[in-house]
Amino acid sequence: MKSIKNLESKLDYRTLHFLPFLPSRKREQMEIERKWGDVVFKAKAPAALNTYDLITLMFIIKEYLKQDWDIIEIDGKKTAVMKLDLVKLVKVRGVHNKKINRKTILDSIFRLSQVDLFFTKNCKTRMTKYIYDVKYDKDYKEIEIFANKKFIETVTNKGILVNLSNFLKLEKEVNGRTEYSILLYAFMQGTKTKFTIKGRALLKWREKYREDLLFSVLNLNNTNLDKRKKREKLKEAFVILNEALDVPIYRYNKIEEMWVRVDLAEKRLNKVG
């Protein structure tokens, strides 16, 4: 199996927390709502975003991080403008440089430009977007992206570093459907806890997650699955992450109604023993 290069990108913590992406390949109209702390988040789009679009967004941000981009104003909005070479991008994504493959990525960028994001806090709602517009040539070789300047600056200055190679590995190298594991991995990246060693700030995987929170983030609450089937989906996603990326394994604790890191729980039991 072809190896994947070590690639890095960034995402803002709100995107990782709220994840306006669905574990589905259907492109139906999307409207989702999530809550984190005192913020209510809504996302609306004519065609649903999925994990392919999440990875596309990370590739776009990767290009903004390494390139110089211009700032212009369109309809009163500050816009970060950048040209993107789709020929190079399809190669990095590990697919053949064919027009249909370049168009697939272009379509994904269009979907990202069509989603409206709403944040409500203290009864005040603010609407924003990732991308305002996209222009392209007839062969889909080079496109021009008009992104939200504030979003790009936030990701650049305060974004969480993510290993894009791991997402590609989940997308391409793991057999079967991996949408749930990709979304779970993204959410876990944005919810790591901070700790300090010799004055150096580091991040580690969280000890536990509320089950209802994971059901919400992975959109399992909007399915017809019963609770047992939902847990099976979660268990499978955790196992894939453990086997493919060596993420700690989590197991459901009925008493706490939480998914708990097995390794930490076993360490505590050994200490007591």
Secondary structure as the mmCIF struct_conf table of DSSP 4:
data_model
#
loop_
_struct_conf.conf_type_id
_struct_conf.id
_struct_conf.beg_label_comp_id
_struct_conf.beg_label_asym_id
_struct_conf.beg_label_seq_id
_struct_conf.end_label_comp_id
_struct_conf.end_label_asym_id
_struct_conf.end_label_seq_id
STRN STRN1 GLU A 8 LEU A 11
HELX_RH_AL_P HELX_RH_AL_P1 TYR A 13 PHE A 18
STRN STRN2 LEU A 22 LEU A 22
BEND BEND1 PRO A 23 PRO A 23
STRN STRN3 MET A 30 TRP A 36
TURN_TY1_P TURN_TY1_P1 GLY A 37 ASP A 38
STRN STRN4 VAL A 39 ALA A 45
BEND BEND2 PRO A 46 ALA A 47
STRN STRN5 ASN A 50 ASN A 50
HELX_RH_AL_P HELX_RH_AL_P2 THR A 51 LYS A 66
BEND BEND3 GLN A 67 GLN A 67
STRN STRN6 ASP A 70 ILE A 74
TURN_TY1_P TURN_TY1_P2 ASP A 75 GLY A 76
STRN STRN7 LYS A 77 ASP A 85
HELX_RH_AL_P HELX_RH_AL_P3 LEU A 86 VAL A 92
TURN_TY1_P TURN_TY1_P3 ARG A 93 GLY A 94
BEND BEND4 VAL A 95 VAL A 95
HELX_RH_AL_P HELX_RH_AL_P4 LYS A 99 GLN A 114
STRN STRN8 ASP A 116 LYS A 121
TURN_TY1_P TURN_TY1_P4 ASN A 122 CYS A 123
STRN STRN9 LYS A 124 THR A 128
BEND BEND5 TYR A 130 TYR A 130
STRN STRN10 ILE A 131 TYR A 136
TURN_TY1_P TURN_TY1_P5 LYS A 138 ASP A 139
BEND BEND6 TYR A 140 LYS A 141
STRN STRN11 GLU A 142 ASN A 148
HELX_RH_AL_P HELX_RH_AL_P5 LYS A 149 LYS A 158
HELX_LH_PP_P HELX_LH_PP_P1 GLY A 159 GLY A 159
STRN STRN12 ILE A 160 ASN A 163
HELX_RH_AL_P HELX_RH_AL_P6 LEU A 164 LYS A 172
TURN_TY1_P TURN_TY1_P6 GLU A 173 GLU A 173
BEND BEND7 VAL A 174 GLY A 176
HELX_RH_AL_P HELX_RH_AL_P7 GLU A 179 GLN A 189
TURN_TY1_P TURN_TY1_P7 GLY A 190 THR A 191
HELX_LH_PP_P HELX_LH_PP_P2 LYS A 192 LYS A 192
STRN STRN13 THR A 193 ILE A 197
TURN_TY1_P TURN_TY1_P8 LYS A 198 GLY A 199
STRN STRN14 ARG A 200 LYS A 204
BEND BEND8 GLU A 207 GLU A 207
STRN STRN15 LYS A 208 ARG A 210
HELX_RH_AL_P HELX_RH_AL_P8 GLU A 211 VAL A 217
TURN_TY1_P TURN_TY1_P9 LEU A 218 ASN A 219
HELX_RH_3T_P HELX_RH_3T_P1 LEU A 220 ASN A 222
BEND BEND9 THR A 223 ASN A 224
HELX_RH_AL_P HELX_RH_AL_P9 LYS A 227 LEU A 245
HELX_LH_PP_P HELX_LH_PP_P3 VAL A 247 ILE A 249
STRN STRN16 TYR A 250 ASN A 253
TURN_TY1_P TURN_TY1_P10 LYS A 254 GLU A 257
STRN STRN17 MET A 258 ARG A 261
HELX_RH_AL_P HELX_RH_AL_P10 VAL A 262 VAL A 272
#
